[in-house]
């Protein structure tokens, strides 16, 4: 997916701070939260996204520790869906 499509989906007012399931072209799906930290704009320009996986979400909410997040390339995304 391109950065604009991801940005449009993730930054939509109804989806901010919601868990998103990311389908990849070549690996298993990941459910997580797209987070916006100090380097968000720089990463977004390069189509990279910082995501806290669902498994680490409770720890993230307590600590906001950036080490709980991973950076993924948006070019490997095939689909984004809101987790219900």
GROMACS elastic network, one bead per residue, 0.5 to 0.9 nm:
[ bonds ]
;  ai    aj funct       b0    kb
    1     4     6  0.84064   500
    1     5     6  0.66801   500
    1     6     6  0.68675   500
    1    47     6  0.87692   500
    1    74     6  0.57940   500
    1    75     6  0.50609   500
    1    76     6  0.69243   500
    1    77     6  0.55191   500
    1    78     6  0.61098   500
    1    79     6  0.76257   500
    2     5     6  0.55986   500
    2     6     6  0.65044   500
    2     7     6  0.86970   500
    2    47     6  0.69227   500
    2    74     6  0.65448   500
    2    75     6  0.62462   500
    2    77     6  0.86906   500
    3     6     6  0.51742   500
    3     7     6  0.59121   500
    3     8     6  0.84690   500
    3    44     6  0.65550   500
    3    45     6  0.71862   500
    3    46     6  0.76943   500
    3    48     6  0.80396   500
    3    74     6  0.65872   500
    3    75     6  0.80334   500
    4     7     6  0.50049   500
    4     8     6  0.59831   500
    4     9     6  0.85442   500
    4    44     6  0.88146   500
    4    47     6  0.85960   500
    5     8     6  0.51692   500
    5     9     6  0.62586   500
    5    10     6  0.86289   500
    6     9     6  0.51751   500
    6    10     6  0.59732   500
    6    11     6  0.82812   500
    6    47     6  0.85330   500
    6    74     6  0.74322   500
    6    77     6  0.89489   500
    6    80     6  0.79101   500
    7    10     6  0.52242   500
    7    11     6  0.56738   500
    7    12     6  0.81048   500
    7    44     6  0.78217   500
    8    11     6  0.55922   500
    8    12     6  0.60485   500
    9    12     6  0.56171   500
    9    15     6  0.75686   500
    9    80     6  0.78105   500
    9    81     6  0.89925   500
   10    13     6  0.84858   500
   10    15     6  0.62780   500
   10    16     6  0.64661   500
   10    17     6  0.87049   500
   10    18     6  0.87461   500
   10    20     6  0.83051   500
   10    34     6  0.72942   500
   10    80     6  0.87855   500
   11    14     6  0.83852   500
   11    15     6  0.67887   500
   11    16     6  0.58453   500
   12    15     6  0.54266   500
   12    16     6  0.62738   500
   13    16     6  0.55653   500
   14    17     6  0.88243   500
   14    18     6  0.83494   500
   15    18     6  0.53017   500
   15    19     6  0.81867   500
   15    20     6  0.84508   500
   15    82     6  0.76096   500
   16    19     6  0.87616   500
   16    33     6  0.89591   500
   16    34     6  0.85177   500
   17    33     6  0.65698   500
   17    34     6  0.74255   500
   17    35     6  0.79742   500
   18    32     6  0.83054   500
   18    33     6  0.64162   500
   18    34     6  0.83267   500
   18    82     6  0.72071   500
   18    83     6  0.76829   500
   19    31     6  0.64977   500
   19    32     6  0.51615   500
   19    33     6  0.50140   500
   19    34     6  0.79406   500
   19    53     6  0.88896   500
   19    54     6  0.75412   500
   19    81     6  0.88465   500
   19    82     6  0.62672   500
   19    83     6  0.55479   500
   19    84     6  0.80730   500
   20    30     6  0.82453   500
   20    31     6  0.55392   500
   20    32     6  0.54954   500
   20    33     6  0.61823   500
   20    34     6  0.77727   500
   20    80     6  0.65668   500
   20    81     6  0.56611   500
   20    83     6  0.53428   500
   20    84     6  0.88909   500
   21    29     6  0.67052   500
   21    30     6  0.56944   500
   21    32     6  0.64554   500
   21    33     6  0.87641   500
   21    79     6  0.82221   500
   21    80     6  0.57929   500
   21    81     6  0.52057   500
   21    82     6  0.60460   500
   21    83     6  0.58906   500
   22    28     6  0.88876   500
   22    29     6  0.55364   500
   22    30     6  0.52316   500
   22    31     6  0.60481   500
   22    32     6  0.78486   500
   22    77     6  0.66113   500
   22    78     6  0.76329   500
   22    79     6  0.60637   500
   22    81     6  0.66950   500
   22    82     6  0.88301   500
   23    26     6  0.89169   500
   23    27     6  0.80023   500
   23    28     6  0.70435   500
   23    30     6  0.67878   500
   23    31     6  0.87561   500
   23    76     6  0.86327   500
   23    77     6  0.58375   500
   23    78     6  0.54447   500
   23    79     6  0.50315   500
   23    80     6  0.62753   500
   23    81     6  0.82068   500
   24    27     6  0.55385   500
   24    28     6  0.65167   500
   24    29     6  0.60444   500
   24    30     6  0.82087   500
   24    76     6  0.56221   500
   24    78     6  0.50634   500
   24    79     6  0.70428   500
   25    28     6  0.85108   500
   25    75     6  0.89839   500
   25    76     6  0.57205   500
   25    77     6  0.61260   500
   25    78     6  0.54913   500
   25    79     6  0.87469   500
   26    76     6  0.73610   500
   26    77     6  0.88221   500
   27    76     6  0.89246   500
   30    53     6  0.68185   500
   30    54     6  0.80156   500
   31    51     6  0.88798   500
   31    52     6  0.84766   500
   31    53     6  0.58165   500
   31    54     6  0.55702   500
   31    55     6  0.85816   500
   31    83     6  0.75255   500
   32    51     6  0.60462   500
   32    52     6  0.53146   500
   32    55     6  0.81308   500
   32    56     6  0.86148   500
   32    57     6  0.75863   500
   32    83     6  0.88866   500
   33    50     6  0.84339   500
   33    51     6  0.54047   500
   33    52     6  0.52408   500
   33    53     6  0.65053   500
   33    54     6  0.72269   500
   33    57     6  0.77496   500
   34    49     6  0.69464   500
   34    50     6  0.59364   500
   34    52     6  0.66303   500
   34    53     6  0.89115   500
   35    40     6  0.78859   500
   35    49     6  0.79980   500
   35    50     6  0.58496   500
   35    51     6  0.58986   500
   35    52     6  0.71366   500
   35    69     6  0.83468   500
   36    39     6  0.75494   500
   36    40     6  0.51613   500
   36    41     6  0.83005   500
   36    49     6  0.87869   500
   36    50     6  0.74018   500
   36    51     6  0.89957   500
   37    40     6  0.53560   500
   37    41     6  0.86770   500
   37    50     6  0.83064   500
   37    66     6  0.84415   500
   38    41     6  0.79236   500
   38    42     6  0.87302   500
   39    42     6  0.53353   500
   39    43     6  0.60845   500
   39    44     6  0.84784   500
   40    43     6  0.52481   500
   40    44     6  0.59578   500
   40    45     6  0.86741   500
   40    48     6  0.87041   500
   40    49     6  0.75514   500
   40    50     6  0.76802   500
   41    44     6  0.50494   500
   41    45     6  0.62967   500
   41    46     6  0.89031   500
   42    45     6  0.53897   500
   42    46     6  0.68366   500
   42    47     6  0.89381   500
   42    48     6  0.86179   500
   43    46     6  0.52522   500
   43    47     6  0.61948   500
   43    49     6  0.62864   500
   43    50     6  0.80790   500
   43    71     6  0.88530   500
   44    48     6  0.54989   500
   44    49     6  0.64123   500
   44    74     6  0.89251   500
   45    48     6  0.75978   500
   46    49     6  0.88857   500
   46    73     6  0.84561   500
   46    74     6  0.87470   500
   47    72     6  0.85262   500
   47    73     6  0.60396   500
   47    74     6  0.51755   500
   47    75     6  0.69466   500
   48    71     6  0.63741   500
   48    72     6  0.55441   500
   48    74     6  0.56015   500
   48    75     6  0.82898   500
   49    70     6  0.81004   500
   49    71     6  0.53356   500
   49    72     6  0.52791   500
   49    73     6  0.64308   500
   49    74     6  0.67489   500
   50    66     6  0.89479   500
   50    69     6  0.61066   500
   50    70     6  0.55566   500
   50    72     6  0.64707   500
   51    68     6  0.86146   500
   51    69     6  0.52139   500
   51    70     6  0.54662   500
   51    71     6  0.62254   500
   51    72     6  0.73358   500
   52    55     6  0.81435   500
   52    56     6  0.63239   500
   52    57     6  0.62560   500
   52    60     6  0.73992   500
   52    66     6  0.85638   500
   52    68     6  0.61395   500
   52    70     6  0.64385   500
   52    71     6  0.88724   500
   53    56     6  0.54480   500
   53    57     6  0.62482   500
   53    68     6  0.79703   500
   53    69     6  0.69353   500
   53    70     6  0.79830   500
   54    57     6  0.50646   500
   54    58     6  0.81146   500
   55    58     6  0.76081   500
   55    59     6  0.86886   500
   56    59     6  0.55298   500
   56    60     6  0.61593   500
   56    61     6  0.88232   500
   56    68     6  0.63421   500
   56    69     6  0.80555   500
   57    61     6  0.61716   500
   57    62     6  0.87224   500
   57    68     6  0.82928   500
   58    61     6  0.51956   500
   58    62     6  0.64693   500
   58    63     6  0.88006   500
   59    62     6  0.51939   500
   59    63     6  0.61057   500
   59    64     6  0.76308   500
   59    65     6  0.79922   500
   59    68     6  0.78719   500
   60    63     6  0.52585   500
   60    65     6  0.59758   500
   60    66     6  0.79577   500
   60    68     6  0.65780   500
   60    69     6  0.83498   500
   61    64     6  0.58844   500
   61    65     6  0.86950   500
   62    65     6  0.84434   500
   63    66     6  0.87601   500
   64    67     6  0.87533   500
   64    68     6  0.81309   500
   65    68     6  0.58794   500
   65    69     6  0.79346   500
   66    69     6  0.55548   500
   66    70     6  0.84123   500
   67    70     6  0.75539   500
   72    75     6  0.87540   500
   72    76     6  0.80297   500
   72    77     6  0.87277   500
   73    76     6  0.58149   500
   73    77     6  0.74069   500
   74    77     6  0.52289   500
   74    78     6  0.86098   500
   75    78     6  0.80379   500
   77    80     6  0.76134   500
